[in-house]
């Protein structure tokens, strides 16, 4: 009998890539909010940095699991 965790991990590995891409997009948009013309949005930029880096970390850790956990 195969381990359902391993099956789900490999079948839905694209989820980790999507999380990483969302994190990258949030990080990029957050960096735009530090431009002088958008000074009022600086605090939102800080939060987008925090959220974006969190999603990038989750995506990278998930990808690490996909690469190192072999299916049965």
mmCIF file of the N, C-alpha and C atoms, coordinates in Angstrom:
data_MODEL
# 
_entry.id   MODEL 
# 
loop_
_atom_site.group_PDB 
_atom_site.id 
_atom_site.type_symbol 
_atom_site.label_atom_id 
_atom_site.label_alt_id 
_atom_site.label_comp_id 
_atom_site.label_asym_id 
_atom_site.label_entity_id 
_atom_site.label_seq_id 
_atom_site.pdbx_PDB_ins_code 
_atom_site.Cartn_x 
_atom_site.Cartn_y 
_atom_site.Cartn_z 
_atom_site.occupancy 
_atom_site.B_iso_or_equiv 
_atom_site.pdbx_formal_charge 
_atom_site.auth_seq_id 
_atom_site.auth_comp_id 
_atom_site.auth_asym_id 
_atom_site.auth_atom_id 
_atom_site.pdbx_PDB_model_num 
ATOM 1   N N  . UNK A 1 1  ? 0.848  -1.178 0.000  1.00 0.00 ? 1  UNK A N  1 
ATOM 2   C CA . UNK A 1 1  ? 0.000  0.000  0.000  1.00 0.00 ? 1  UNK A CA 1 
ATOM 3   C C  . UNK A 1 1  ? 0.897  1.245  0.000  1.00 0.00 ? 1  UNK A C  1 
ATOM 4   N N  . UNK A 1 2  ? 0.523  2.210  -0.820 1.00 0.00 ? 2  UNK A N  1 
ATOM 5   C CA . UNK A 1 2  ? 1.349  3.403  -0.934 1.00 0.00 ? 2  UNK A CA 1 
ATOM 6   C C  . UNK A 1 2  ? 0.947  4.449  0.099  1.00 0.00 ? 2  UNK A C  1 
ATOM 7   N N  . UNK A 1 3  ? 1.880  5.309  0.413  1.00 0.00 ? 3  UNK A N  1 
ATOM 8   C CA . UNK A 1 3  ? 1.661  6.370  1.371  1.00 0.00 ? 3  UNK A CA 1 
ATOM 9   C C  . UNK A 1 3  ? 0.878  7.509  0.688  1.00 0.00 ? 3  UNK A C  1 
ATOM 10  N N  . UNK A 1 4  ? -0.329 7.851  1.179  1.00 0.00 ? 4  UNK A N  1 
ATOM 11  C CA . UNK A 1 4  ? -1.121 8.901  0.527  1.00 0.00 ? 4  UNK A CA 1 
ATOM 12  C C  . UNK A 1 4  ? -0.428 10.261 0.554  1.00 0.00 ? 4  UNK A C  1 
ATOM 13  N N  . UNK A 1 5  ? 0.380  10.538 1.587  1.00 0.00 ? 5  UNK A N  1 
ATOM 14  C CA . UNK A 1 5  ? 1.108  11.801 1.657  1.00 0.00 ? 5  UNK A CA 1 
ATOM 15  C C  . UNK A 1 5  ? 2.059  11.941 0.476  1.00 0.00 ? 5  UNK A C  1 
ATOM 16  N N  . UNK A 1 6  ? 2.770  10.873 0.161  1.00 0.00 ? 6  UNK A N  1 
ATOM 17  C CA . UNK A 1 6  ? 3.718  10.906 -0.959 1.00 0.00 ? 6  UNK A CA 1 
ATOM 18  C C  . UNK A 1 6  ? 2.991  11.078 -2.288 1.00 0.00 ? 6  UNK A C  1 
ATOM 19  N N  . UNK A 1 7  ? 1.857  10.425 -2.434 1.00 0.00 ? 7  UNK A N  1 
ATOM 20  C CA . UNK A 1 7  ? 1.082  10.536 -3.673 1.00 0.00 ? 7  UNK A CA 1 
ATOM 21  C C  . UNK A 1 7  ? 0.593  11.968 -3.864 1.00 0.00 ? 7  UNK A C  1 
ATOM 22  N N  . UNK A 1 8  ? 0.032  12.541 -2.815 1.00 0.00 ? 8  UNK A N  1 
ATOM 23  C CA . UNK A 1 8  ? -0.473 13.920 -2.896 1.00 0.00 ? 8  UNK A CA 1 
ATOM 24  C C  . UNK A 1 8  ? 0.679  14.887 -3.148 1.00 0.00 ? 8  UNK A C  1 
ATOM 25  N N  . UNK A 1 9  ? 1.789  14.674 -2.487 1.00 0.00 ? 9  UNK A N  1 
ATOM 26  C CA . UNK A 1 9  ? 2.948  15.544 -2.631 1.00 0.00 ? 9  UNK A CA 1 
ATOM 27  C C  . UNK A 1 9  ? 3.431  15.592 -4.075 1.00 0.00 ? 9  UNK A C  1 
ATOM 28  N N  . UNK A 1 10 ? 3.483  14.446 -4.731 1.00 0.00 ? 10 UNK A N  1 
ATOM 29  C CA . UNK A 1 10 ? 3.967  14.406 -6.109 1.00 0.00 ? 10 UNK A CA 1 
ATOM 30  C C  . UNK A 1 10 ? 2.891  14.778 -7.120 1.00 0.00 ? 10 UNK A C  1 
ATOM 31  N N  . UNK A 1 11 ? 1.655  14.433 -6.854 1.00 0.00 ? 11 UNK A N  1 
ATOM 32  C CA . UNK A 1 11 ? 0.586  14.749 -7.808 1.00 0.00 ? 11 UNK A CA 1 
ATOM 33  C C  . UNK A 1 11 ? 0.288  16.238 -7.833 1.00 0.00 ? 11 UNK A C  1 
ATOM 34  N N  . UNK A 1 12 ? 0.386  16.902 -6.702 1.00 0.00 ? 12 UNK A N  1 
ATOM 35  C CA . UNK A 1 12 ? 0.064  18.321 -6.612 1.00 0.00 ? 12 UNK A CA 1 
ATOM 36  C C  . UNK A 1 12 ? 1.295  19.166 -6.330 1.00 0.00 ? 12 UNK A C  1 
ATOM 37  N N  . UNK A 1 13 ? 2.420  18.787 -6.879 1.00 0.00 ? 13 UNK A N  1 
ATOM 38  C CA . UNK A 1 13 ? 3.647  19.539 -6.703 1.00 0.00 ? 13 UNK A CA 1 
ATOM 39  C C  . UNK A 1 13 ? 3.589  20.932 -7.306 1.00 0.00 ? 13 UNK A C  1 
ATOM 40  N N  . UNK A 1 14 ? 2.718  21.126 -8.281 1.00 0.00 ? 14 UNK A N  1 
ATOM 41  C CA . UNK A 1 14 ? 2.577  22.435 -8.920 1.00 0.00 ? 14 UNK A CA 1 
ATOM 42  C C  . UNK A 1 14 ? 2.071  23.489 -7.930 1.00 0.00 ? 14 UNK A C  1 
ATOM 43  N N  . UNK A 1 15 ? 1.438  23.058 -6.847 1.00 0.00 ? 15 UNK A N  1 
ATOM 44  C CA . UNK A 1 15 ? 0.929  24.002 -5.847 1.00 0.00 ? 15 UNK A CA 1 
ATOM 45  C C  . UNK A 1 15 ? 2.088  24.784 -5.241 1.00 0.00 ? 15 UNK A C  1 
ATOM 46  N N  . UNK A 1 16 ? 3.199  24.122 -4.993 1.00 0.00 ? 16 UNK A N  1 
ATOM 47  C CA . UNK A 1 16 ? 4.348  24.785 -4.387 1.00 0.00 ? 16 UNK A CA 1 
ATOM 48  C C  . UNK A 1 16 ? 4.920  25.849 -5.321 1.00 0.00 ? 16 UNK A C  1 
ATOM 49  N N  . UNK A 1 17 ? 4.945  25.546 -6.601 1.00 0.00 ? 17 UNK A N  1 
ATOM 50  C CA . UNK A 1 17 ? 5.400  26.528 -7.575 1.00 0.00 ? 17 UNK A CA 1 
ATOM 51  C C  . UNK A 1 17 ? 4.464  27.729 -7.608 1.00 0.00 ? 17 UNK A C  1 
ATOM 52  N N  . UNK A 1 18 ? 3.166  27.473 -7.546 1.00 0.00 ? 18 UNK A N  1 
ATOM 53  C CA . UNK A 1 18 ? 2.186  28.563 -7.545 1.00 0.00 ? 18 UNK A CA 1 
ATOM 54  C C  . UNK A 1 18 ? 2.333  29.453 -6.317 1.00 0.00 ? 18 UNK A C  1 
ATOM 55  N N  . UNK A 1 19 ? 2.565  28.856 -5.162 1.00 0.00 ? 19 UNK A N  1 
ATOM 56  C CA . UNK A 1 19 ? 2.776  29.643 -3.941 1.00 0.00 ? 19 UNK A CA 1 
ATOM 57  C C  . UNK A 1 19 ? 4.010  30.519 -4.067 1.00 0.00 ? 19 UNK A C  1 
ATOM 58  N N  . UNK A 1 20 ? 5.068  29.966 -4.625 1.00 0.00 ? 20 UNK A N  1 
ATOM 59  C CA . UNK A 1 20 ? 6.289  30.739 -4.827 1.00 0.00 ? 20 UNK A CA 1 
ATOM 60  C C  . UNK A 1 20 ? 6.087  31.891 -5.795 1.00 0.00 ? 20 UNK A C  1 
ATOM 61  N N  . UNK A 1 21 ? 5.341  31.643 -6.874 1.00 0.00 ? 21 UNK A N  1 
ATOM 62  C CA . UNK A 1 21 ? 5.059  32.705 -7.843 1.00 0.00 ? 21 UNK A CA 1 
ATOM 63  C C  . UNK A 1 21 ? 4.206  33.808 -7.227 1.00 0.00 ? 21 UNK A C  1 
ATOM 64  N N  . UNK A 1 22 ? 3.220  33.429 -6.413 1.00 0.00 ? 22 UNK A N  1 
ATOM 65  C CA . UNK A 1 22 ? 2.408  34.429 -5.719 1.00 0.00 ? 22 UNK A CA 1 
ATOM 66  C C  . UNK A 1 22 ? 3.282  35.261 -4.783 1.00 0.00 ? 22 UNK A C  1 
ATOM 67  N N  . UNK A 1 23 ? 4.184  34.604 -4.083 1.00 0.00 ? 23 UNK A N  1 
ATOM 68  C CA . UNK A 1 23 ? 5.094  35.317 -3.188 1.00 0.00 ? 23 UNK A CA 1 
ATOM 69  C C  . UNK A 1 23 ? 5.996  36.280 -3.939 1.00 0.00 ? 23 UNK A C  1 
ATOM 70  N N  . UNK A 1 24 ? 6.500  35.852 -5.088 1.00 0.00 ? 24 UNK A N  1 
ATOM 71  C CA . UNK A 1 24 ? 7.336  36.736 -5.902 1.00 0.00 ? 24 UNK A CA 1 
ATOM 72  C C  . UNK A 1 24 ? 6.550  37.946 -6.383 1.00 0.00 ? 24 UNK A C  1 
ATOM 73  N N  . UNK A 1 25 ? 5.312  37.731 -6.806 1.00 0.00 ? 25 UNK A N  1 
ATOM 74  C CA . UNK A 1 25 ? 4.475  38.838 -7.272 1.00 0.00 ? 25 UNK A CA 1 
ATOM 75  C C  . UNK A 1 25 ? 4.190  39.824 -6.133 1.00 0.00 ? 25 UNK A C  1 
ATOM 76  N N  . UNK A 1 26 ? 3.882  39.310 -4.949 1.00 0.00 ? 26 UNK A N  1 
ATOM 77  C CA . UNK A 1 26 ? 3.629  40.177 -3.798 1.00 0.00 ? 26 UNK A CA 1 
ATOM 78  C C  . UNK A 1 26 ? 4.879  40.968 -3.436 1.00 0.00 ? 26 UNK A C  1 
ATOM 79  N N  . UNK A 1 27 ? 6.022  40.334 -3.506 1.00 0.00 ? 27 UNK A N  1 
ATOM 80  C CA . UNK A 1 27 ? 7.281  41.002 -3.201 1.00 0.00 ? 27 UNK A CA 1 
ATOM 81  C C  . UNK A 1 27 ? 7.549  42.114 -4.213 1.00 0.00 ? 27 UNK A C  1 
ATOM 82  N N  . UNK A 1 28 ? 7.314  41.845 -5.483 1.00 0.00 ? 28 UNK A N  1 
ATOM 83  C CA . UNK A 1 28 ? 7.533  42.843 -6.533 1.00 0.00 ? 28 UNK A CA 1 
ATOM 84  C C  . UNK A 1 28 ? 6.587  44.030 -6.373 1.00 0.00 ? 28 UNK A C  1 
ATOM 85  N N  . UNK A 1 29 ? 5.297  43.754 -6.165 1.00 0.00 ? 29 UNK A N  1 
ATOM 86  C CA . UNK A 1 29 ? 4.319  44.835 -5.990 1.00 0.00 ? 29 UNK A CA 1 
ATOM 87  C C  . UNK A 1 29 ? 4.643  45.634 -4.734 1.00 0.00 ? 29 UNK A C  1 
ATOM 88  N N  . UNK A 1 30 ? 5.036  44.951 -3.675 1.00 0.00 ? 30 UNK A N  1 
ATOM 89  C CA . UNK A 1 30 ? 5.422  45.640 -2.449 1.00 0.00 ? 30 UNK A CA 1 
ATOM 90  C C  . UNK A 1 30 ? 6.600  46.570 -2.666 1.00 0.00 ? 30 UNK A C  1 
ATOM 91  N N  . UNK A 1 31 ? 7.542  46.153 -3.504 1.00 0.00 ? 31 UNK A N  1 
ATOM 92  C CA . UNK A 1 31 ? 8.696  47.021 -3.766 1.00 0.00 ? 31 UNK A CA 1 
ATOM 93  C C  . UNK A 1 31 ? 8.293  48.273 -4.530 1.00 0.00 ? 31 UNK A C  1 
ATOM 94  N N  . UNK A 1 32 ? 7.269  48.186 -5.369 1.00 0.00 ? 32 UNK A N  1 
ATOM 95  C CA . UNK A 1 32 ? 6.786  49.370 -6.088 1.00 0.00 ? 32 UNK A CA 1 
ATOM 96  C C  . UNK A 1 32 ? 6.205  50.408 -5.134 1.00 0.00 ? 32 UNK A C  1 
ATOM 97  N N  . UNK A 1 33 ? 5.643  49.945 -4.026 1.00 0.00 ? 33 UNK A N  1 
ATOM 98  C CA . UNK A 1 33 ? 5.030  50.864 -3.062 1.00 0.00 ? 33 UNK A CA 1 
ATOM 99  C C  . UNK A 1 33 ? 6.058  51.684 -2.289 1.00 0.00 ? 33 UNK A C  1 
ATOM 100 N N  . UNK A 1 34 ? 7.332  51.413 -2.506 1.00 0.00 ? 34 UNK A N  1 
ATOM 101 C CA . UNK A 1 34 ? 8.375  52.225 -1.881 1.00 0.00 ? 34 UNK A CA 1 
ATOM 102 C C  . UNK A 1 34 ? 8.842  53.357 -2.788 1.00 0.00 ? 34 UNK A C  1 
ATOM 103 N N  . UNK A 1 35 ? 8.268  53.469 -3.976 1.00 0.00 ? 35 UNK A N  1 
ATOM 104 C CA . UNK A 1 35 ? 8.603  54.584 -4.862 1.00 0.00 ? 35 UNK A CA 1 
ATOM 105 C C  . UNK A 1 35 ? 8.086  55.887 -4.254 1.00 0.00 ? 35 UNK A C  1 
ATOM 106 N N  . UNK A 1 36 ? 8.810  56.990 -4.459 1.00 0.00 ? 36 UNK A N  1 
ATOM 107 C CA . UNK A 1 36 ? 8.386  58.264 -3.851 1.00 0.00 ? 36 UNK A CA 1 
ATOM 108 C C  . UNK A 1 36 ? 6.959  58.687 -4.217 1.00 0.00 ? 36 UNK A C  1 
ATOM 109 N N  . UNK A 1 37 ? 6.511  58.393 -5.420 1.00 0.00 ? 37 UNK A N  1 
ATOM 110 C CA . UNK A 1 37 ? 5.160  58.785 -5.832 1.00 0.00 ? 37 UNK A CA 1 
ATOM 111 C C  . UNK A 1 37 ? 4.078  58.012 -5.078 1.00 0.00 ? 37 UNK A C  1 
ATOM 112 N N  . UNK A 1 38 ? 4.423  56.871 -4.537 1.00 0.00 ? 38 UNK A N  1 
ATOM 113 C CA . UNK A 1 38 ? 3.464  56.020 -3.829 1.00 0.00 ? 38 UNK A CA 1 
ATOM 114 C C  . UNK A 1 38 ? 3.779  55.963 -2.333 1.00 0.00 ? 38 UNK A C  1 
ATOM 115 N N  . UNK A 1 39 ? 4.283  57.031 -1.793 1.00 0.00 ? 39 UNK A N  1 
ATOM 116 C CA . UNK A 1 39 ? 4.735  57.063 -0.401 1.00 0.00 ? 39 UNK A CA 1 
ATOM 117 C C  . UNK A 1 39 ? 3.632  56.705 0.596  1.00 0.00 ? 39 UNK A C  1 
ATOM 118 N N  . UNK A 1 40 ? 2.379  57.008 0.261  1.00 0.00 ? 40 UNK A N  1 
ATOM 119 C CA . UNK A 1 40 ? 1.271  56.689 1.165  1.00 0.00 ? 40 UNK A CA 1 
ATOM 120 C C  . UNK A 1 40 ? 1.052  55.182 1.316  1.00 0.00 ? 40 UNK A C  1 
ATOM 121 N N  . UNK A 1 41 ? 1.554  54.407 0.389  1.00 0.00 ? 41 UNK A N  1 
ATOM 122 C CA . UNK A 1 41 ? 1.352  52.955 0.406  1.00 0.00 ? 41 UNK A CA 1 
ATOM 123 C C  . UNK A 1 41 ? 2.551  52.191 0.969  1.00 0.00 ? 41 UNK A C  1 
ATOM 124 N N  . UNK A 1 42 ? 3.465  52.892 1.598  1.00 0.00 ? 42 UNK A N  1 
ATOM 125 C CA . UNK A 1 42 ? 4.692  52.257 2.084  1.00 0.00 ? 42 UNK A CA 1 
ATOM 126 C C  . UNK A 1 42 ? 4.408  51.143 3.101  1.00 0.00 ? 42 UNK A C  1 
ATOM 127 N N  . UNK A 1 43 ? 3.456  51.361 4.016  1.00 0.00 ? 43 UNK A N  1 
ATOM 128 C CA . UNK A 1 43 ? 3.151  50.335 5.017  1.00 0.00 ? 43 UNK A CA 1 
ATOM 129 C C  . UNK A 1 43 ? 2.566  49.089 4.350  1.00 0.00 ? 43 UNK A C  1 
ATOM 130 N N  . UNK A 1 44 ? 1.729  49.276 3.342  1.00 0.00 ? 44 UNK A N  1 
ATOM 131 C CA . UNK A 1 44 ? 1.213  48.126 2.586  1.00 0.00 ? 44 UNK A CA 1 
ATOM 132 C C  . UNK A 1 44 ? 2.359  47.394 1.897  1.00 0.00 ? 44 UNK A C  1 
ATOM 133 N N  . UNK A 1 45 ? 3.336  48.142 1.418  1.00 0.00 ? 45 UNK A N  1 
ATOM 134 C CA . UNK A 1 45 ? 4.516  47.526 0.807  1.00 0.00 ? 45 UNK A CA 1 
ATOM 135 C C  . UNK A 1 45 ? 5.274  46.654 1.785  1.00 0.00 ? 45 UNK A C  1 
ATOM 136 N N  . UNK A 1 46 ? 5.388  47.118 3.022  1.00 0.00 ? 46 UNK A N  1 
ATOM 137 C CA . UNK A 1 46 ? 6.068  46.327 4.056  1.00 0.00 ? 46 UNK A CA 1 
ATOM 138 C C  . UNK A 1 46 ? 5.329  45.013 4.270  1.00 0.00 ? 46 UNK A C  1 
ATOM 139 N N  . UNK A 1 47 ? 4.009  45.073 4.378  1.00 0.00 ? 47 UNK A N  1 
ATOM 140 C CA . UNK A 1 47 ? 3.227  43.855 4.604  1.00 0.00 ? 47 UNK A CA 1 
ATOM 141 C C  . UNK A 1 47 ? 3.270  42.921 3.400  1.00 0.00 ? 47 UNK A C  1 
ATOM 142 N N  . UNK A 1 48 ? 3.304  43.482 2.194  1.00 0.00 ? 48 UNK A N  1 
ATOM 143 C CA . UNK A 1 48 ? 3.448  42.630 1.015  1.00 0.00 ? 48 UNK A CA 1 
ATOM 144 C C  . UNK A 1 48 ? 4.810  41.946 1.001  1.00 0.00 ? 48 UNK A C  1 
ATOM 145 N N  . UNK A 1 49 ? 5.846  42.623 1.503  1.00 0.00 ? 49 UNK A N  1 
ATOM 146 C CA . UNK A 1 49 ? 7.160  41.983 1.638  1.00 0.00 ? 49 UNK A CA 1 
ATOM 147 C C  . UNK A 1 49 ? 7.071  40.797 2.589  1.00 0.00 ? 49 UNK A C  1 
ATOM 148 N N  . UNK A 1 50 ? 6.442  40.996 3.727  1.00 0.00 ? 50 UNK A N  1 
ATOM 149 C CA . UNK A 1 50 ? 6.345  39.936 4.736  1.00 0.00 ? 50 UNK A CA 1 
ATOM 150 C C  . UNK A 1 50 ? 5.537  38.754 4.196  1.00 0.00 ? 50 UNK A C  1 
ATOM 151 N N  . UNK A 1 51 ? 4.370  39.024 3.648  1.00 0.00 ? 51 UNK A N  1 
ATOM 152 C CA . UNK A 1 51 ? 3.512  37.960 3.114  1.00 0.00 ? 51 UNK A CA 1 
ATOM 153 C C  . UNK A 1 51 ? 4.190  37.278 1.931  1.00 0.00 ? 51 UNK A C  1 
ATOM 154 N N  . UNK A 1 52 ? 4.759  38.070 1.036  1.00 0.00 ? 52 UNK A N  1 
ATOM 155 C CA . UNK A 1 52 ? 5.420  37.510 -0.138 1.00 0.00 ? 52 UNK A CA 1 
ATOM 156 C C  . UNK A 1 52 ? 6.586  36.612 0.225  1.00 0.00 ? 52 UNK A C  1 
ATOM 157 N N  . UNK A 1 53 ? 7.402  37.044 1.171  1.00 0.00 ? 53 UNK A N  1 
ATOM 158 C CA . UNK A 1 53 ? 8.540  36.205 1.556  1.00 0.00 ? 53 UNK A CA 1 
ATOM 159 C C  . UNK A 1 53 ? 8.073  34.935 2.257  1.00 0.00 ? 53 UNK A C  1 
ATOM 160 N N  . UNK A 1 54 ? 6.970  35.017 2.989  1.00 0.00 ? 54 UNK A N  1 
ATOM 161 C CA . UNK A 1 54 ? 6.411  33.812 3.611  1.00 0.00 ? 54 UNK A CA 1 
ATOM 162 C C  . UNK A 1 54 ? 5.948  32.798 2.578  1.00 0.00 ? 54 UNK A C  1 
ATOM 163 N N  . UNK A 1 55 ? 5.247  33.272 1.553  1.00 0.00 ? 55 UNK A N  1 
ATOM 164 C CA . UNK A 1 55 ? 4.796  32.367 0.490  1.00 0.00 ? 55 UNK A CA 1 
ATOM 165 C C  . UNK A 1 55 ? 5.978  31.797 -0.286 1.00 0.00 ? 55 UNK A C  1 
ATOM 166 N N  . UNK A 1 56 ? 7.005  32.609 -0.498 1.00 0.00 ? 56 UNK A N  1 
ATOM 167 C CA . UNK A 1 56 ? 8.191  32.107 -1.191 1.00 0.00 ? 56 UNK A CA 1 
ATOM 168 C C  . UNK A 1 56 ? 8.865  31.005 -0.366 1.00 0.00 ? 56 UNK A C  1 
ATOM 169 N N  . UNK A 1 57 ? 8.908  31.183 0.945  1.00 0.00 ? 57 UNK A N  1 
ATOM 170 C CA . UNK A 1 57 ? 9.500  30.171 1.820  1.00 0.00 ? 57 UNK A CA 1 
ATOM 171 C C  . UNK A 1 57 ? 8.680  28.882 1.789  1.00 0.00 ? 57 UNK A C  1 
ATOM 172 N N  . UNK A 1 58 ? 7.369  28.999 1.894  1.00 0.00 ? 58 UNK A N  1 
ATOM 173 C CA . UNK A 1 58 ? 6.508  27.809 1.864  1.00 0.00 ? 58 UNK A CA 1 
ATOM 174 C C  . UNK A 1 58 ? 6.650  27.079 0.529  1.00 0.00 ? 58 UNK A C  1 
ATOM 175 N N  . UNK A 1 59 ? 6.676  27.846 -0.563 1.00 0.00 ? 59 UNK A N  1 
ATOM 176 C CA . UNK A 1 59 ? 6.838  27.231 -1.885 1.00 0.00 ? 59 UNK A CA 1 
ATOM 177 C C  . UNK A 1 59 ? 8.164  26.508 -2.027 1.00 0.00 ? 59 UNK A C  1 
ATOM 178 N N  . UNK A 1 60 ? 9.235  27.112 -1.519 1.00 0.00 ? 60 UNK A N  1 
ATOM 179 C CA . UNK A 1 60 ? 10.555 26.491 -1.615 1.00 0.00 ? 60 UNK A CA 1 
ATOM 180 C C  . UNK A 1 60 ? 10.637 25.233 -0.749 1.00 0.00 ? 60 UNK A C  1 
ATOM 181 N N  . UNK A 1 61 ? 10.076 25.287 0.461  1.00 0.00 ? 61 UNK A N  1 
ATOM 182 C CA . UNK A 1 61 ? 10.091 24.099 1.322  1.00 0.00 ? 61 UNK A CA 1 
ATOM 183 C C  . UNK A 1 61 ? 9.263  22.975 0.717  1.00 0.00 ? 61 UNK A C  1 
ATOM 184 N N  . UNK A 1 62 ? 8.125  23.315 0.127  1.00 0.00 ? 62 UNK A N  1 
ATOM 185 C CA . UNK A 1 62 ? 7.310  22.301 -0.531 1.00 0.00 ? 62 UNK A CA 1 
ATOM 186 C C  . UNK A 1 62 ? 8.023  21.677 -1.709 1.00 0.00 ? 62 UNK A C  1 
ATOM 187 N N  . UNK A 1 63 ? 8.713  22.509 -2.487 1.00 0.00 ? 63 UNK A N  1 
ATOM 188 C CA . UNK A 1 63 ? 9.465  21.992 -3.632 1.00 0.00 ? 63 UNK A CA 1 
ATOM 189 C C  . UNK A 1 63 ? 10.591 21.082 -3.156 1.00 0.00 ? 63 UNK A C  1 
ATOM 190 N N  . UNK A 1 64 ? 11.206 21.444 -2.025 1.00 0.00 ? 64 UNK A N  1 
ATOM 191 C CA . UNK A 1 64 ? 12.251 20.601 -1.452 1.00 0.00 ? 64 UNK A CA 1 
ATOM 192 C C  . UNK A 1 64 ? 11.688 19.229 -1.094 1.00 0.00 ? 64 UNK A C  1 
ATOM 193 N N  . UNK A 1 65 ? 10.505 19.208 -0.490 1.00 0.00 ? 65 UNK A N  1 
ATOM 194 C CA . UNK A 1 65 ? 9.870  17.929 -0.150 1.00 0.00 ? 65 UNK A CA 1 
ATOM 195 C C  . UNK A 1 65 ? 9.569  17.109 -1.395 1.00 0.00 ? 65 UNK A C  1 
ATOM 196 N N  . UNK A 1 66 ? 9.068  17.770 -2.448 1.00 0.00 ? 66 UNK A N  1 
ATOM 197 C CA . UNK A 1 66 ? 8.758  17.055 -3.687 1.00 0.00 ? 66 UNK A CA 1 
ATOM 198 C C  . UNK A 1 66 ? 10.021 16.424 -4.259 1.00 0.00 ? 66 UNK A C  1 
ATOM 199 N N  . UNK A 1 67 ? 11.133 17.148 -4.205 1.00 0.00 ? 67 UNK A N  1 
ATOM 200 C CA . UNK A 1 67 ? 12.373 16.638 -4.785 1.00 0.00 ? 67 UNK A CA 1 
ATOM 201 C C  . UNK A 1 67 ? 13.007 15.522 -3.961 1.00 0.00 ? 67 UNK A C  1 
ATOM 202 N N  . UNK A 1 68 ? 12.818 15.525 -2.646 1.00 0.00 ? 68 UNK A N  1 
ATOM 203 C CA . UNK A 1 68 ? 13.509 14.562 -1.810 1.00 0.00 ? 68 UNK A CA 1 
ATOM 204 C C  . UNK A 1 68 ? 12.656 13.391 -1.331 1.00 0.00 ? 68 UNK A C  1 
ATOM 205 N N  . UNK A 1 69 ? 11.355 13.506 -1.410 1.00 0.00 ? 69 UNK A N  1 
ATOM 206 C CA . UNK A 1 69 ? 10.481 12.398 -1.018 1.00 0.00 ? 69 UNK A CA 1 
ATOM 207 C C  . UNK A 1 69 ? 10.132 11.631 -2.280 1.00 0.00 ? 69 UNK A C  1 
ATOM 208 N N  . UNK A 1 70 ? 10.594 10.414 -2.351 1.00 0.00 ? 70 UNK A N  1 
ATOM 209 C CA . UNK A 1 70 ? 10.362 9.608  -3.548 1.00 0.00 ? 70 UNK A CA 1 
ATOM 210 C C  . UNK A 1 70 ? 9.028  8.864  -3.449 1.00 0.00 ? 70 UNK A C  1 
ATOM 211 N N  . UNK A 1 71 ? 8.285  8.813  -4.563 1.00 0.00 ? 71 UNK A N  1 
ATOM 212 C CA . UNK A 1 71 ? 7.045  8.052  -4.539 1.00 0.00 ? 71 UNK A CA 1 
ATOM 213 C C  . UNK A 1 71 ? 7.316  6.560  -4.432 1.00 0.00 ? 71 UNK A C  1 
ATOM 214 N N  . UNK A 1 72 ? 6.361  5.818  -3.912 1.00 0.00 ? 72 UNK A N  1 
ATOM 215 C CA . UNK A 1 72 ? 6.512  4.363  -3.780 1.00 0.00 ? 72 UNK A CA 1 
ATOM 216 C C  . UNK A 1 72 ? 6.421  3.685  -5.130 1.00 0.00 ? 72 UNK A C  1 
# 
